[in-house]
């Protein structure tokens, strides 16, 4: 039996599809890249043969990892055939993180090919994916690359905004290296913005310099020194500029960074009148691949030549400066990038809008269903209440009829008993007839007693119905009666047409009192008995209050002001000798 279960388990395992299982070397390569051992990861990836990649997932992941490893080794991307496999697959089947990476590295391919528009498009596509995946590393890389592209193409404000986002992310993750780099980039932008921003730039650079004290990589310190040199050279602090530029040159860093320091030194020496030293450093800048550096070097060389009185050489340098400046403008594509930013932002907003629209529709459907449920509940409750009102009114009328019938029958029985008793008293000699009369009297008395018991029971039921009726609104009980409808019509008419006052007739008031008395099981009779001094108008007023008419409505019905109605209420309460603070409706409900 044990062998049977083991065989069954193995069969189930063998039936599971391996279509989407990555091979183990890919897992190892991915782990090595994550911890920074890119060379070891590349060795594993290069040893993988195409026959091992027998699933679509393995092919896509292999393409992504190989592109990622090459990018981290600073290998220039020349072909996008691999990364396109990853993009196509992960856009359809992969998780958000893999999809995000695929679009980022496709953007890096376009960036290496100087296809700025398509690079920006891919980076902007990847940003919301990185935010969704909560991938800090990719969020930083995407915004840093976008900031660099914006700055290179003259969009300084957009670049500063992106570097600010990088700075906030780095601060949140306590990444001092990325924080220092973003501070330097923002400082460079503020330096280029002009004299009014030099103090802000200096604050950023000093903060970056403090963070760089713990950096082991000299390159990261070199870019700070270079930027400090630029800042002090623009401020006219030439000795400070020369100090920081020389400090930056002291490290074996990137050639472009060193040439930036040469430019600072050449400019500082030129401004301080040391023209020979200035020419040495400025001529070194002419070998740079950066057009900005070359253009600025030619501008300074032109100034040096003018100072030395060589106008021909100065003109030659000036013409070259203008040529490189024009080339820089041709390379910049701010209009295309702004348009691209707008298009992609709009499409992303549209996607967000569509997703929110689905949620909004769902929420509206839920709200409508709840509203429908609430309305149906109210209708059912109202219907149930009306049925209860009809039942109570029917019971009330039935009880009143039964009580009247019983009282009438009791009166008739009493008359019969009296008559029979009189006959009995007048019979002197006929004993047989007397016996018959005695028997009839006993029977009548028994019937009277039973009827009296039944009447007592009906009266008790009546008292219970009175208690139940007190919990209900009399106005709702009488809302469909003609007299109550007439009251509402008079109230509305007098409110809309105060010049044509319409009033209830004495017959209508009498009908109203009878209706109230009948439905309330004798409210008016109990009120008269308790307060014998009440006048006819007082009874009318109490009935209107009992029917839950507001004082403003009673004023319209009577054709007077609300002040007069309140005065009558206070007058009645005073006559009833009620404590202050007690309302008239409370007194009437206790009757």
ZABA-259915 format. One record per residue: x, y, z of N, C-alpha, C in turn. Coordinates in steps of 0.1 Angstrom, whole numbers, plus 5000, padded with zeros to 4 digits. Layout:
% residues N
XYZXYZXYZ;...
This chain:
% residues 591
500849885000500050005000500950135000;501950125008502950235008503550264995;503950164988504550174974503550234965;502250204966501150254957501050404958;501050454971500950604973502250674968;503350604969504650674964504650674949;504150574942504050574927503050674923;501950694930500950794927501450934928;502250954938502851084941503851124929;504651024925505551044914504851074901;503751004899502951024886502451174886;501951214898501351354899502451454896;503651434902504751524899505151524885;505151414878505551404864504551474855;503251474860502151534852502151694853;502851744863502851894864503751954853;503152054846503852114834505052194839;506152174831507352244834507552364825;506552404818506652504808507152634813;506752664826507152794831508152784842;508952674842510052664852511352714847;511952814853513352854849514352754852;515352744844516452644848517352694859;517952604866518752644878519952744875;520652724864521752824861521252964861;520052984855519453124855519253174869;518753094878518553134892519853174898;520853094896522153124901522753254896;522553274883523053404877522353524882;521053504884520253614889520653654903;520953554912521353574925522753644926;523653604917524953664916524853814912;524053844902523853984898523354064909;522354004917521754084928522854124939;523854034941524854074951526054134945;526054174932527154244926528254164920;528054034919529153944913528753934898;528854034890528454034876529353944868;530653944870531553864862531253714864;530953674876530553524878529253494871;528353594872527053574865527153564850;528053644844528253644830528953504826;529853454834530453324831529353214830;528453214840527353114840526453134828;526153254825525253284813525853244800;527153264799527853234786528053084784;527953004796528152864795526852794792;525652864792524352804790524252784775;523952664771523752634756522252654752;521952694740520652714735519652594738;520252474738519352354740518752354754;519452414763518952414777517752504779;517652604770516552704770515352644763;514652554769513552474762512152534765;512152644773510852704776510852854772;509752914770509653054767510153144778;509853104790510253174802511753174803;512353054801513853044802514553134792;513953134779514553214769514453364772;513353404777513053554780513953594792;514053504802514853544814516353544811;516753444803518153444798518553574791;517653624782517853744774517953864784;517053864794517053974803518253984812;518653864817519853854826521153894818;521253844806522453874798522554024795;521454084792521454234789521754304802;521154264813521454334826522854324830;523454204829524854184832525754274824;525454274811526254354801526154504805;524954544808524754684812525554724824;525554634834526254664847527754654845;528254594834529654584831530054704822;529054794820529254914811529554874797;529054764792529254724778528254804770;528654864759527754944751526754844743;525454874744524454784738524454824723;524654714715524654734700523454664693;522854574700521754504694520654474704;519354494700518254474709517454354707;518054254699517254134696517054054709;517954054718517753974730516754034739;516954164742516054234752514654244746;514454244733513054244728512354114730;513054004731512453874735511953884749;512753944758512253964772511054054773;511154164766509954264766508754194761;508754124750507554064744506953954754;507853874760507353774769506753834782;507553914789507153964802506054064801;505854124790504654214788503354124788;503554004784502353914783502153824795;503253764800503153664810503953694823;504953774823505753794835505153874846;505853874857505353964868505854104866;505354194874505654334872507154374872;507854304882509254334883510054304870;509754184865510454144853510154234841;508854264840508354354829509054494831;509154544843509854664845511354664841;512054554845513454544841513654534826;512754464819512854454805512654584798;511754664802511554804796512754894799;513254884811514354964815515654934806;515954804805517154774797516954794782;515754784778515454824764515654974762;515255054772515555194772517055224772;517855144780519255164780519955134766;519355034759519855014745519655134737;518455194737518155314729519055434734;519355434747520155544752521555534746;522155404746523455384740523455414725;522355394719522255424704521955564701;521855654712521455794711520055814705;519255714707517855734702517055784715;517155914717516655974730515155954732;514455984721512955974722512555834727;513055734720512655594724513155554737;514355604741514855574754513955634765;513555764763512655824773511355754773;510855714762509555644762509555514770;510655434769510755314776510955344791;511755444795511955474809510655524815;509855604808508555654813507555534814;507655434805506855314806507155234819;508555234822508955144833508755204846;508655344847508555404861507255364868;506055364863504955314870505055164874;505755084866505954944869506854934881;507955014881508855004892508155054905;507355154904506555194916505655084921;505055014912504054914915504854794922;506054764916506854654921507654694934;507654824937508354874949509854834948;510454854936511854814934512654944935;513354964946514155084949515255104938;515954994935517155004926516655054913;515655004907515155044894514555184894;513855214905513255354907514455454906;515455424913516655514913517255524899;517555414893518155414880517355484869;516055454869515155514859515155664860;514955724873514955864874516255934872;517355864876518655914873518955924858;518655824851518855824836517955924829;516655934834515756034828516256174831;516756194844517256324847518456364839;519356274836520556294828520156334814;519156264808518756284794518056424793;517256464803516556594803517656704804;518556684813519656784814520456804802;520756694795521556694783520756764772;519456764773518656824762517956954766;518557014776518057154779516857164788;516357054793515157054802515657054817;516157174821516757174834515757164845;514557224844513557214854513057064856;512856994845512456854846513556774852;514756804848515956724854516056744869;515856874873515956904887514856824895;513656824889512556754896512856604897;513456544887513756404887514856374897;515956454898516956444907516456464922;515456544923514856564936514156434941;513556374932512856244935513956134939;515056134931516156044935516656074949;516856204952517356244965516356194976;515056204974514056164984514056014986;514255944975514255794976515555754983;516655814980517955784986517855815001;517355925005517155965019516355855026;515255815020514355715026515055585028;515955545019516655415020518055435026;518355555031519655575037520855535028;520655575015521655545005522555675003;523655685010524455805010525155824997;525455724990526155734977525255804967;523955744965523055804956522555944960;522455964973522056094978523156194975;524456164976525456254973525456294958;525256184950525256204935524156294931;522956274937521756354933521956504938;522656514949522956654954523856724945;524856654940525856714930525056754917;524256664912523556694900522656814901;521956824913521056944915521857064917;523057054923523957174925524357224911;524757124902525257164889524157244881;522857194883521757264876521557404882;521657424895521557554901522757644897;523857594895525057674891524757724877;524257644868523857684855522757784854;521857784865520757884865521158024868;522358044873522858184875523158214889;523558344891524158394903523158384915;521858404913520958394923520758254930;521358154924521158014929522457964934;523558044934524857984939524857944953;524158014962524057974976523457844978;522357814970521657684971522657574967;523257604955524257504950525357474960;525857574966526957554976526457474988;525257494992524657415003524557274999;524157244987524057104983525457034982;526457114977527757054975528457034988;528257124998528857095011528256975018;526956955016526256845022526756715015;526956715002527556604994528956574999;529756685001531156665005531256595019;530256635028530256565041529956425040;528956385031528656245029529856165023;530656235014531656165007532856135015;532956185028534056155036534156005039;533055935038533055785041533155705028;533255775016533255695004534655645001;534755514996536055454993536355484978;535355494970535555524956535955664953;537155684948537655824945536855894935;536255824925535455884915534255964920;533655914930532455974936532856104944;534156114949534656234954535056334943;535556284932536056364922534956454916;533756394914532656474908532256594917;532456574930532056674940533156784939;534456744938535456844937535356924924;535056864913534856934901533757034901;532656994907531457084908531857204918;532557174928532957284937533957384930;534757324921535657414913534857504904;533857444897532957524888532257634896;531757594908530957694916531857814920;533057784925533957894929534457974918;534657914906535157984894534058084889;532758034890531658124886531458234896;531758214909531658314919532858414919;533858374912535058464912536058434923;535858324930536758284940537858194934;538758254927539658174918540558084926;541158124937542058034945541357914949;540057934954539257814959538957724947;538657784935538357704923539657624919;540857684919542057614916542357504926;542057524939542357424949541457304946;540157314945539257204943539457134930;539757204919540057144906541257064907;542357114913543557034914543356904922;542456924933542156804941541456694933;540556744924539856654915540756584905;541756654900542656604890543656494897;543856504910544756424917544256274916;543056244913542556114913542556064898;542755934897542755874883541255834881;540455934877539055904875538755904860;537455924857536955934843537656044836;537956024823538656124815537756254814;536456234812535556344811535556424823;535556364835535656434847536956514849;538056454845539356524846539356644836;538756624824538756744815537856854820;536856814828536056924835536857004845;537756934852538656994861539657084853;540157034842541057114833540357244829;539057234826538357354822538257464833;538057414845537957504857539357564859;540357484858541757544860542057644849;541757604837542057694825541357834827;540057824831539257944832539758024844;540057964855540558034867541958104864;542858024857544158084854543958204844;543058184835542858294825542358424832;541358404842540858524849541858584858;542858504863543858564872545058614864;545058604851546158664843547258564840;547158434844548258334842547958264829;548258334818547758294805548458164800;549658144803550358024799549757904805;549557904818548957794825547557774820;546857884817545457874812545457804799;546357834790546357774776546657624777;547557584787547857444788546657364791;545957404801544757334806543557344796;543457464790542357474780542557394768;543757374763544057294752543857144755;544057104767543756964771542256944770;541457044772539957024771539457004757;540257034747539857024733539756874729;540356784737540356644734539056574740;538256654746537056594753536056554742;535156464746534056414737532856504740;532956584751531756664755531756804748;530756834740530756954732530657074741;530057064753529957174762531357214767;532157114770533557134775534357204764;534257154752535057204741534657354738;533257374738532757514734533257614745;533257574758533657664768535157684768;535957584764537357594763537757694752;537057684740537257774729536957924733;535857934741535458064745536558134754;537158054763538158104772539458124764;539758034755540958054746540858184738;539658214734539458344726539658464735;539258454748539458564757540958584760;541658464762543158474764543858534752;543458494740544058554728543858704727;542658744730542358894730543158964740;543358904752544158964763545558974759;546058884751547458884746547658964733;546559014728546659104716546659024703;546358894703546358814690544858814686;544458904678543058914673542658804663;543658764655543358664645543058534652;543958494661543758374669542458384677;542158494683540958514691539658494682;539758544670538558534660538458384656;539558314654539458174651538858094662;539258124674538658044685537258084687;536858204685535458244686534558184676;535058164664534258094653534057954657;535157894663534957744667534057734678;534057834687533157834699531657844694;531457934684530057944678529657814671;530557754664530257624657529857524667;530657504678530257404687528957434695;528757564697527557604704526357574695;526457594682525357554673525157404673;526257334673526157184673525457134686;525657204697524957174710523457194708;523157304702521657334700521057224691;521757184681521257084672521056944679;521956924688521856794696520756794706;520356914711519356924721517956904714;517056834721515756804715514656834726;514756954732513756974743512256974738;512057014726510657024722510056874720;510956794714510456654712510356584725;511256614735511156544748509956594755;509656724755508456774762507256714756;507156704743505956644736505856504740;507056434741506956294745506556274759;507056354768506656354782505156364783;504556464776503156494776502356374771;502856314759502056204753502056084763;503256054768503255934777502555954790;502756074796501956104808500456104806;500056154794498656144791498156004790;498955914783498555774781498455704794;499555734803499555674816498355714825;498055844824496855904831495655834826;495555814813494355754807494255604812;495355534814495255404819494755404834;495355504841494955514855493455544856;493055634847491655684847490755564844;491155474834490355364831490255264842;491355244850491355154861490455214872;490555344874489755414884488255414880;488055424867486655424862485955294865;486755184863486155044866485855044881;486755084890486455094904485255184907;485255294900484155384903482855324899;482755254887481555194883481155084893;482155014897481754904907481254974920;481855084924481455144937480055204935;479755264923478455314920477355204920;477755094914476754974914476454934928;477554924936477354884950476454984958;476755114955475955224962474455214957;474255194944472955184939472155064945;472854954946472254834952471854864966;472854924974472554954988471355054989;471355154980470255254980468955184976;468955094966467755014963467254934975;468254864981467954784993467254875004;467854995006467355085016465955135013;465755165000464355214996463355104997;463754974993462854864994462554835009;463554845017463354825031462354925037;462555055033461655165038460255135033;460055095020458755065015458054955022;458854845025458354735032457954775046;458854855052458554905066457254985066;457155075056456055165055454755085053;454854985044453754895041453354815054;454354765061454054695073453354785084;453854905084453355005094451855035090;451655055077450255085073449354965075;449854845073449054725076448654725091;449654755099449454755114448454865118;448554985111447655095114446255045110;446054985098444754935094444254835103;445154745108444654645117444254705130;445054805135444654865148443354945147;443155015136441955085134440754995133;440954885125439854785124439554725138;440554685146440354635159439654735168;440054855166439454965175437954975172;437654985159436254995155435454875159;436054755157435354635161435054625176;436054675184435954675198434854775203;434854885196433854985200432454935196;432354875185430954815181430554705191;431454625195431154515204430754575218;431554675222431154735235429854795235;429454865224428154935223427054825222;427354725215426254615214426054555228;427154525235427054465248426354555258;426754685257426054775266424554785263;424254785250422854785246422054665251;422754545249422054425254421954425269;422954475276422854475291421654565295;421454675288420354765292419054685289;418954615278417754535275417554435286;418654365290418454255300417954315313;418554435317418154495329416654535329;416154575317414754615316413854485317;414354375311413654245312413554205326;414754215333414754165347413854255356;413854385353412954475361411454435359;411154415346409754385342409354255348;410254155348409954025353409854035368;410654115374410554125389409254195393;408854285385407554355388406454255387;406454175376405454075375405453975386;406553935390406753845401406153895414;406354025417405854085429404254095428;403754115417402254125415401553995415;402253885414401553755414401453705429;400153685433399953655447399653505449;398853445440398353305443398853195434;399353245422399753135412401253105414;401352995423402752955427403452895415;402852825407403452765395404052865386;403252975384403753075375404953155382;404853165395405953235402407253155401;407153025402408352935400408952955386;408052965376408552985363409253115361;408653225368409253355367410653355374;410653285385411953275393413053205384;412653105377413553035368414053125357;413153195351413453285340414353405345;414053455357414953555363416353515366;416453395371417753335373418553325360;417853275350418453265337418953395331;418053495333418353635328419553695336;419553675349420653725357421953655353;421853525350423153455346423653515333;422653535324423053595311423653735313;423053815322423553945325424953935330;425153845339426553825345427553795334;427153705325428053665315428353775305;427253855302427453975293428354075300;428154095313428954185320430454145320;430754015322432053965321432653985307;431853965297432353985283432554135281;431754215287431954365285433254405292;433554345304434754375311435954335303;435854215297436954165288437154265277;436054305270436254395259436754535263;436454575275436954705280438454695283;438854575288440254555290441054555277;440454485267441054495254441154635248;440054705251440054845247441254925253;441454905266442554975273443854935267;444054805263445254765257445454835243;444354845236444454905223444755055224;444255115235444555255238446055275240;446655175247448155185250448955165237;448455075228449055055215448955175206;447755235206447455345198448355465202;448655475215449455585220450855585214;451355465210452655455204452655495189;451455515184451355555169451055695168;451255745156450955885153449555895148;448655965156447255975152447056035138;447956115134447856175121448056075110;448955975112449055865102447855785102;447155765113445855685114444755755106;444755885107443655965100444056035087;445255995082445756065071444856055058;444155945057443355915045441855965047;441556015059440156055062439856195055;438656225051438356345044438656475053;438356465066438556575074440056615076;440956505077442356535078442956585065;442456535053442856585040442456735039;441256765044440756905043441656995052;442056955063443057025072444357065064;444856965058446156975051445957075039;444857065032444557155021444457305026;443757325037443557455043444857515047;445757435053447057475057447857525045;447857445034448657475022448057595015;446757605015446057725008446357855015;446257855029446457975036447958015036;448857915035450257945034450558015021;450057965010450258014996449558144994;448358155000447458274997447058335011;447958415017447658465031446558575030;446258625018445158725017443758665017;443658535014442358465013442358355023;442058385035442058285046440858195046;441158065045440057965045440057895059;438857875065438757815078437857695078;438057605089437157495091435857535096;434757465091433457495097433257425110;432257465117431957395130431557255128;430857215117430557075114431856995112;432757055105434056985102434856965114;434857065123435557045136434856935144;433556925144432856825151433256685146;433256675132433656545126435156505130;436056615130437356585134437456535149;436756595158436756555172436256405173;435156375166434656245166435656135161;436256175150437256085143438456055153;438956165159440056155169439656075181;438456095186437956025197437755875194;437255845183437055705179438355635177;439255695170440555625167441355605179;441355715188442155705200441555645212;440355575210439655515221439255615232;438655725228438155815237439055925243;440055965234440956065239440256195243;439256245234438556365237437756355250;437056235252436256225264437156215276;438256155275439156155287439756295290;440056365279440556505281439456595287;438256575283437156665289436956625304;437056495307436856455320437956505329;439156505324440356545332440356695334;440056765323440056915323438756965319;437756975329436457005326436257145321;437157235324437057375321437457405306;437857305298438357325284437157385276;437457485268436457535259436557465245;435557495237435557425224436757445215;437257575215438557605208439757535214;439657525227440757455234440857305230;439657245228439557105224440157095209;439757195201440257195187441757205187;442257295195443757315195444457185200;443857125211444457005216444456885206;443356885198443256775187444356795177;444556925173445556955163446956925168;447256955180448556915186448656765187;447656695191447656555192447856485179;447356555168447556505154448956535149;449856595157451156625154451356735143;450456825143450656945135451557035142;452557095134453457195140452657325143;453257405152452657525156452557625144;453557615135453457705123452257655114;451957525113450857475105449557505112;449457495125448257535132447957685130;449057765129448857915127448157935113;448557855103447957865090446557815090;446257705097444957655098443957755105;444357815115443557915122443558055116;444558075107444658205101445158315111;446158275119446758375128448258355128;448958425137450458415137450958305146;452158265144452758155152452858205167;453058335169453158395182451858365190;450758385184449458355190449258215194;449758125185449657985188450457945200;451657995201452557975212451958025225;451358145224450658205236449558115241;448658055232447557965235448157845242;449257785237449857675243450357695257;450957815259451457845273450257865282;449157925277447957955285447357825289;447257725280446657595283447557525294;448857525292449757465302449557525316;449457655316449257725329447957685335;446857675327445557625333445657485338;446457405331446557265335447457245347;448157355351449057355363450157255361;450757265349451957175346453257245349;454257165353455557225356456157285344;456957385346457657455335458657355328;458757375315459657285308458957165302;457657135306456957025300456157085288;456157005277455557045265454056995265;453257065258451857035257451556895251;452356855241452156725235452456615245;453356635255453656535265452556515274;451856635278450656625286449556555279;449356585267448256515259448556365257;449756325256450056185254449756105267;449756175278449556105291448056095294;447256155286445756155288445156015284;
